[in-house]
Amino acid sequence: MPKAYWIARVDVHNMDGYKQYVAENGPVFAQFGARFIVRGGQFEAKEGTSRSRNVVLEFKDYATALACYHSPEYQRLVEMRKPHGDSDLVIIEGYDGPQPS
């Protein structure tokens, strides 16, 4: 079964308010076995639009990634985060098939 990912792009408008979301999301992500692959960091947007912050979380499978997002614990964090920035979030199933040769 392929892994799944949250791919988030965020523009934070109020870092002080956003810090509370960051401080409280770890236990929720740990509950669902999530692992940060990307958490901010240096980047260059080569095509299309971008936001100032990028995050990629890895989950054991698609169902778990969806369950985390829909959980009451994470939905509380969504409401905490919303006033402090704008974000795009995609939850996507990974690819576990053959690679092109």
SEMIRO-148520 format. One line per 2 residues: number of its first residue (from 1); their letters; for each residue x, y, z of C-alpha. Coordinates in pm, 1 decimal, m for minus. Layout:
N
NUM) A) X:Y:Z; ...
# end
This chain:
101
1) MP) 0.0:0.0:0.0; 151.0:335.9:m98.1
3) KA) 218.3:607.3:153.7; 24.2:933.6:143.5
5) YW) 123.9:1295.6:183.4; m7.6:1631.1:288.4
7) IA) 139.4:1901.0:67.3; 77.8:2242.0:220.5
9) RV) 173.8:2589.8:105.8; 122.4:2872.4:353.8
11) DV) 149.4:3251.1:367.8; 164.8:3346.2:735.4
13) HN) 31.4:3695.6:810.9; 64.7:3684.6:1189.6
15) MD) 361.4:3475.6:1302.2; 284.4:3523.7:1672.3
17) GY) m61.5:3370.6:1627.6; 64.7:3098.6:1394.0
19) KQ) 324.0:2986.7:1649.4; 48.1:2842.2:1869.2
21) YV) m64.8:2618.2:1581.3; 294.2:2501.4:1526.5
23) AE) 341.7:2436.9:1898.8; 27.2:2223.2:1922.0
25) NG) 28.4:2024.5:1597.3; 306.5:1779.9:1690.6
27) PV) 101.9:1554.2:1921.5; m182.5:1536.0:1668.9
29) FA) 52.8:1440.1:1386.6; 226.8:1186.4:1613.8
31) QF) m110.8:1028.8:1695.8; m148.9:949.1:1323.4
33) GA) 214.0:848.3:1267.8; 290.0:1149.3:1046.1
35) RF) 647.0:1243.8:967.1; 768.0:1580.0:838.7
37) IV) 948.7:1548.4:504.9; 958.9:1925.2:443.0
39) RG) 898.1:2189.2:709.5; 972.5:2535.8:574.7
41) GQ) 1323.5:2559.7:442.5; 1490.4:2727.1:151.5
43) FE) 1320.6:2701.1:m188.4; 1298.0:2854.6:m534.8
45) AK) 966.7:2871.6:m717.7; 1055.7:2786.5:m1077.0
47) EG) 704.2:2772.8:m1226.3; 358.3:2890.9:m1126.0
49) TS) 272.5:3061.6:m801.8; 417.3:2997.3:m459.5
51) RS) 359.3:3081.1:m96.9; 621.2:3171.7:161.1
53) RN) 617.0:2840.8:352.7; 600.5:2480.4:226.4
55) VV) 530.4:2168.2:430.0; 513.5:1800.3:331.1
57) LE) 395.5:1539.1:581.1; 418.2:1164.9:517.2
59) FK) 155.3:916.8:640.6; 152.5:536.8:624.4
61) DY) m143.7:542.8:381.0; m415.6:758.7:227.2
63) AT) m686.2:660.2:476.7; m466.1:766.4:769.1
65) AL) m383.0:1099.7:603.1; m753.3:1171.5:557.3
67) AC) m838.4:1055.3:909.9; m581.8:1293.7:1056.6
69) YH) m722.4:1590.0:866.2; m1083.2:1510.4:960.5
71) SP) m1006.9:1433.0:1324.5; m1156.8:1667.2:1585.0
73) EY) m806.4:1728.6:1718.1; m678.9:1858.2:1384.9
75) QR) m996.6:2048.1:1299.7; m947.4:2243.9:1622.9
77) LV) m599.0:2333.4:1495.3; m737.4:2439.3:1156.7
79) EM) m961.8:2691.1:1329.6; m665.3:2810.7:1536.6
81) RK) m448.6:2853.7:1224.2; m696.8:3014.7:982.7
83) PH) m692.2:3372.3:1115.9; m313.0:3388.8:1092.1
85) GD) m249.3:3295.0:729.7; m369.4:3162.3:396.9
87) SD) m295.1:2807.6:294.3; m340.8:2546.3:24.6
89) LV) m345.5:2180.1:127.7; m351.7:1872.6:m93.4
91) II) m380.8:1522.8:49.8; m242.6:1281.2:m205.9
93) EG) m168.3:911.6:m235.7; 193.2:831.3:m315.9
95) YD) 308.3:625.0:m610.2; 440.5:278.4:m540.3
97) GP) 467.2:141.8:m895.1; 754.3:90.9:m1136.7
99) QP) 972.9:384.7:m1231.4; 1025.4:479.6:m1595.1
101) S) 1346.3:349.5:m1744.3
# end
